[in-house]
Amino acid sequence: MSTGTTKLDVVVSDVVPVNDLVSRFHFRRRDGNLLPTFSGGAHVVVEMRDGERTRLNPYSLMGSPLDTREYTISVRRDDVGRGGSLFMHRSVKPGMEMVVSYPVNLFSLDLRAKKHLMLAGGIGITPFMAQTAQLAAEGGNFELHYTVRTASLGTYADVLRARYDRRVRLYHDDLDERIGLDRLLSTQPLGTHLYVCGPAGMINWVRDRAAALGWPPETVHFEHFAAPQPGLPFDVTLAVSGKAIRVDEQQSLLEAIEAAGVDPPYLCRGGVCGQCETNVISCDGKFIHNDHWLSEEEHRSGKKIMPCVSRFEGRSLVLER
Amino acid sequence: MAAKSIISRPVYGTLSPQPGKHHLFIADAEGALAIAEMAGRAPPRFFDDAEVVFIPGPDGKHTVALEALKPAQFHQAPSFASLLPRLRQTLANAHMGLRLYLSGTEGLIGQAMQVALEAGIDHTSIQTEHRGSLARRMQCVHCKGITENVTTQPATCAHCGLLLLVRDHYSRRIAAFQGVCINAEDRSEIPPMEEIFR
């Protein structure tokens, strides 16, 4: 069994549409007990049994860490993705029994900070729902800057404004409202930590500006789950277990390895935690690296791959699994 | 250069210019040379946004070399204690983008870092370079008294008089090495005292 992926048997206690794209799912323990405690920024991996297929997708817990009667996640429908979010939106109904992992936090607050500056884009708001609840409960100093496409797609913008008033600042893309990033970053008191969750472009932009303006890397936290990208099917030999497998178009390499009955370690399934790092024994072809874990040098070396998000195109690939 | 030891023992690097809006240097004695050497690797006009705080050593040297860098502010102090209120004030009013550079004796680096940690700067975000004396600031783990400029092993606690083994075990919070009684079983046993932290 994978590190930190002990399973929880849950039942869907509620499904609430939030707006045109986002629905919220509530889970309670089937045995009626409290769920394990978690901290703001944690995620769970949700098992989706969709006929023959099992998908395992990570979602940030967005409820208050003070309430462990239920876990809540919000899922944005992605009509061109690999189908996990569509399954959640179409097939998951109240009363359904599901399995989720124990919570894991790869985006935790640094509680030594004097102030927490949070930047969210779109559905990247979800970890901040839990983090703001955690901080508000202990009198923590935070400020949230949230960029949304339109007011109607501003998931939980109204909730956050009602809860935290002027500690939440909204920016609407359709009204051409832009965050004054350099000014914002240059006027923060010493001891501030920065947290950013949103599209890859936003994360890169914020990290670059923060670095240029003298924010030490230890003070900049970000979370970007790269959903596994579909691609051409490819064949892989697993040298340790002596298996030959095929990775389908819509399947990740990790999922294909698991489907063959091999159980590599994993935590985030989004290319950030490093758990599923796998050695390449030999290959003839090119890698399509999509992770945020390996260094550029390691990407070029052709010696390692993160099977949760990365793919391969070519004649042969032999992995140490 | 300090020898490698247990993980708790601080290790120091070489000052290097960091991206930032404001650069605060604190140095004592030969620590000034680390700043002067770093200036050779810094981009043009780097010291336009810099403040240098200097505690000269007993020889009174290096002030001219630092002034020659033309930092936006240059401040000299007779001791760390005397600059403490100013340092606290500076950090309390500072914004993200301030970078801290500490160079000189371990006592100076440790005490300045202690103030910086209280202000919310992570110790890994601070540039440090050790120059000059290896004399240690030591806390007696028994009476908690701090003895400055310890150069011998073992060393006598200036507060309670116990003979202490000066450990490499270091506290960033207290900015001191830990001293533990070396002859607790038999106080009549007096190991030879050697001057090893020079």
Interface residues (C-beta under 8 A of the other chain):
Chain A: R112 A113 K114 L185 S186 T187 Q188 P189 L190 G191 T192 A211 A212 L213 G214 W215 P216 E218 T219
Chain B: Q18 P19 G20 K21 H22 L91 A92 A94 H95 M96 G97 L98 R99 A119 G120 I121 D122 T124 S125
